[in-house]
Amino acid sequence: MKQYNFDNVIDRHGTSAIKIEHLDMVFGRHDVTPLWIADLDFAVCPEITDALLARLHHPVLGYSEASCSYWQSIIDWNLHRHGFGIAREELSFIPGVVKGIAYAVNFFTGEGDAVLIQPPVYTPFRTVVEGNGRRIVENPLQFDGKSYSMDLEGLRAVVAEVHPKLMILCNPHNPIGIQWDVETLAEVAHIAREAGMIVVSDEIHGDLMLGGRSHIPFLSAGADARAVGIMLGAPSKTFNIPGLVSSWMVIKNPELRERYYRWLEINEFNSPVMISTIGTEAAYRNGESWLDQMLDYVAGNIDFVEDYCRKYIPEINVIRPQASFLIWLDFRKLHLCQREIMNLLLDKAHLALNDGSMFGRQGEGFARLNVGTPRCVLASALEDLRAAVHGICKPSLSSN
């Protein structure tokens, strides 16, 4: 089996990488280790770049269409990797999962309609809804100090009271990294179907399961889910190719699907560009070994963070993810406000992590750490964090 190297430190400066180029804009400084935006610092699977280069070597880059083999690669991947069957007519291209959410919000809801989210959750769920003139309704996750769960009773209550037209589900959940079990997904679907509420399920982290767990697509959770569900997926997080802007959508219910897919087609929202189809097919056909090795490496990084914090920074509680390369860190034992937590990370440790409050007020006291980076970078970052935390915990500074 071919072995891939994830220890190689790659300089991303000069590549228009948001992780690097937006540091000043987002964090107010650039002299920090970037461990924030959810892409990987690993070299892309070479089978993907080889396929792209082979096509780009052809001297004509004219109009192109998505081949049958492109669509089949998505179908085959989902069946092989997740045991989830998709028919070709149920499948559509979308130019990014966030855009897919935005399309659904605009098509299925009207101005002023309520849309339900479950914070702390991925920031664009809120901004897409509010930016398009809809109302956010919250059903926050429940946290017992160690793990999170979905508040199904709260979901029933808010749906009955407010009657949201649409719910945006995160499965697996970002930033927590939870893969919802089939019973929870089935109950969400049952509540939604009874209320006539559509569920848009963002499953972009579904291929990134850890510890031998299986991804459970929302649409696999029974007849209610198939009736109300819109599933969004992509190879972008999986294979570190978000720059190719390739995502897809599945709708099982023809009554939900046909008019919507027609709208997408008329507006050419469902027309993939050449590099998207080539990169996606190469990833799904030839990238599984790379993915499995990458996930093993990421799991090792998560173990490293857990062990390090347990030994040297017990003030920080690590919420271990079930999926993805993102870790939700609990700083509340430090008894700092959110501004002080971010100042600690940026000004003392020189680390750029996502501010927990960007995921909702339920994220105050937390930050999101991206461990999709070489372990030597992670080790250095943790040493810097340790020094910063111990600095503020010194008795001489404890009253400041």
N, C-alpha and C positions, 0 to 999 in steps of 0.2 A: 504493500500500500504506500502511495506517495505521502511523504510527510511535509507539513507546512510549518513555517517558522513564524511564530507570533511574538517572539522576544525581540525582533528587530525594531529599533526605534526609527521611525520615519519622519523626516522633517516635512511638515505640511505647509510651511510658509510659501507664499507665492503661488498657491493653487486655488485662491479664492475660497478657501475653506472657512465657513461661518465660524467654526469652533475657534479659529485663530483670528480672523479678520474682524469679528464683531466683539472682541474682548473689551476694547475701549468703550464701545457704544453701550454694551450691556452691563459691564462691571466697573467702568470708569478707570480702568488701568489695563495694561497689557503684559506686565511683568509677573504673570501668574501662570500656574500649571492648569491647562484647560481640561477639566473633568466634568463637563456640563452637557452640552447638546448631545442627543442620542445617536451619534454615529461612532464607528469603531476606528481606532488608529492602526488597524492591521491592513496589510496589503490585500487587495481584492483577490479572490480565487483566480489564479492565472487562466483557467479554462474560460472564464468570462472575458477577460481582456483579450485572450487569443481570438475568440469568436468575433469580438468587436473589431479588432485590427484586421482580421481576414476580410470582413465586409468593407472596411474603410479603404483597403488597398485597391478595391475596384474603382476605376476612374469615373464612374457615373453615380451620382447620389440623387437620383430622381425620386418622383413620387413612389411611395411603396405602400403595400398593404400588409396587414398581419396575416402570416401564413397559418394554415390549418395546424401545422406542427407547433406553433406558438400556443394556440388555444389548448391543444392537447397536452402540452407540457404542464400547464396549470392544473388541468384535470387529473393527469397522472400523478403529479406531485401530491395533491391533496388526498387522493385515494391511497397512495403508497405511504405517505408520512403520517396521515391522520385517520385513515379509514373512512374518509368523507367523500361521498360520490357527488359529482356535479355533471349535469347535462349541458351540452354546448349552449343551448338557448337560454340557460339560466345565468350565463357568464357575460360580463361586460368589462371592458377596459375603463379605468379612470386615471387621470393624470395626478395621482397622489391621494392618499387616504383623507387628508384634511379637506381637499377639494371635493372628494366623494361625500363627506359629511355635509359640506356646504351645499352641494347640489341637492341632497335629500332635504335639508332644512328649507331651501328655497322652493322645492317642488311640492313637498307634502304639507307645509305649514304656511300660514299667512302672517302678515305683520301683526304683532301683538299676541300671537299664540304662545302658549307655554311649551317649553322643551325641558325635559328632565335630565339632570346629570347627577353623578354620585361622587362628590369631592371627599378627600383630595384627589384631583384627577387632572389629566393632561390639559394644559392651559387652553389650547385652541377650541376645546369643547365649549368653553364659555365665550371666547371672543368671536367665534363664528356665529353663534346664536345671537348674542347681543349686537354684534356689528350688522346683522341682517334684520334688526328691528323686532326680534322675538324676545320673549321673557324667559329667564332662567328660573327653573324650579329645582330645588336641591333635595336629594335624599342622601345625606352624608353616610359614609361608611362608619361602622362601629369599631372602636379600637379599645382593647382591654389592657394596653400597656405592652403586649407582646405580639399580637397579631390582629389583623383586620377581618371583618366579616360584613356581609351585606345585610342591611336592615330591611328585611322583607315586610315586616309589619308596618314600618314607616313608609315603605314603598306603596303598600296597599292604601294607606291613609292619605298620602299626598295625591295619588292618582284619583282616588274617590273625591277628594276635595277640590282639586284644581283642574282635573281633566286635561292633562297635557296631550298634545297631538303626537308627540314624538319623544322617545327616550334615546339617549346616546349611551350605549354600554361599552365599557372597556374590558376586553376579554382576550388575553390576560390584562390585568389592570395596571395602568401606568399612573403614578410612580411606585405603587406598592409591590408589583410583581406577582399578584395572586392570579392563579388559574381557577376560575369559578367551577365548582363541581356541577355535575349534570342535574342534580336535584335543584340547586339554586337557579340555574339557567332555565329549567323547565317551569319553575314557579314564576320567574320573571315573565316568561312567555305567556303563562296562563293569566297573570294579572293584566298584561298588555292586551291580550286578545279579548278578554271580558270588557275592557275599557275602550276598545277600538284604537289603541295606541300602537304606532309603529316603533320598532326597536332597530336602531342602526348600531351594529356591533363592530367596533374597531378591533380587528384581530391581527394587527400588524406585528405583534410580538409572539404570535402563535407558534411560529417555527422555532422559537428560542427557549424551549422547555428544558429545565435543568433536573438533574438527579433521576433521570429515567422516567420522568412524568410524561403523560400524554396530553396533548392539547385537545380540548373539547370544543369544537365549533358550536356557536349558538344555534345554528340551523340544524344541528344534529340532536337537539334536545327535545324532539317530539313534534307532533302535529301543530301545536300552538306556535312553536318557534318558526316552523316553516310557513305558517300563515301570516305572521307579523314581521318577520325578520328580513333585514338587509345586512349582509355580511361583507365587510371590507378587508382585503388582505393585500400583501405585497411581498416581493423579494427584497425590498430595500433595506430594512433593518437586518434581515436574515443574512444577507450576503454583502452588506456594506456597499450598496449601490444606490443610495437615495438620489445621487446626482443624475441618474438615468430617468428618474420620474416615471416609474412603472408600478402601477397598482391595478387591482381588479375588484370586481363586485359580483356577488352572487345573490340572486333572489329566486326563491323556490316557487312562491305563489304567483301564478300567471296574472291574476287580477291586480296584484300589486306591481308586477313587473312590466307588463306590456306597454302601458301608456307612458310609464317613466322611462323605459329604454327608448321608446320612440322620441321622447323629448331630448334625451341625451344625443341621439343620432341626428336629429334635426339641427341641433346646435353644435354638432361635431365635438362634443365633450368626450365622446367615447372612441376617438380616433387615435390610436397609439402611433408614436413616431418610431422610426426605424431602429434607433439604438435601444429603445425600450424593449421592443420585441426580441431583438437579438440577445441582449443581456439577460432578459428574463428566461428565455428558453435555454441558454447556455447554463444559467444557474441551476434551474430545475432539472436539467438533464445530466449535468456533470459536476455539480457543486456539493453533493451530499457529504462526501468524505471531508472536504474542507470545513463544512458546517459542523460536523460531528467533532472534529479536532478543535475547532474554535470554541465550541460549547464546553468541551473538557477544560480548555485553557481558562475560559471565563469562570467556570465553576471553581477552578483552583485559585483564581483571583479573589472570588467571594470568600472562600475558605481563609485565604490570607488576611483579608480585611477583618473577618470575624475573629480570628485568632489574635491578630495584632491589637484590636480594640479591647478584647477581653484581657489581654496581658498588660497593655501599656496605657490604654485610654478607656478605662471602664466607665468613665462619665458619659461616653457615647454608646447608645444602644443601636445595634445593627439589626434591622428588620430584614431577615434573609428572604430574597425573592425566590419564587418557584419558577420564574421565567425571566428571561432577558438579562442584560448586562448592566442594569441599573439597580442601585441599592438605596433604600430609604433609610436615612440616618436620623436618629432621635437625639437631640442635644438638650432635652429639657432638664436633665440632671444638673446642668450648668447654671440653671436659673438666670438665663439671659433672655432679653427680649429678642425679637427676630432681627432687628437692626444690629444688635450687638453680636448675634451669631454670625451674620454675614460679614461684619467688620472683623471678627475673629478669623474667619476663613480667608478673607481677602487681604487685610492689612497685616495680620500677624503670621498666618500660615502661607500666604501668597498662593491660595488655591481658588479656582473658579468652579464652584458647584452651583447647581440650580437652587435658588431660594425656595424653600418649602412653601412660602406663602403664595407663590405664583400659581400653585395648584389649588388655591382656595384658602380661606381663613383656617380651615382644619389642618393646614400644613404648617402653621406657625409653631416654631420649636423644632422644625425638621429641615433637612436639606437633601437633595438627590445627588448621589455620586455615580458617575459613569466609570465602570471598571473595565471597559473594553479597550485596554491599553496595555503595552508591555509591562510585565511585573516589576521591572526595575523602576519605571516611572511611578507606579503605584506605591512601591516601597518608599521612594523618596518623598512622595506626597504625604504618606502617613507619618513619616518622621517629622516633617514640617508641621503637621497637624498636632502631633504629640507635643512638640516643643511649644506650640501656641497655647494649647489647653493647659499644660503644666505651668506656663507663664502666668496665666490669669488665676490659676488655683494656688499660687504661692501665698502663704499666710500674709506676707507683707503687702500683697496686692488685693487680698480678699475683701477689704473694706472699700475699695475704689469703685 
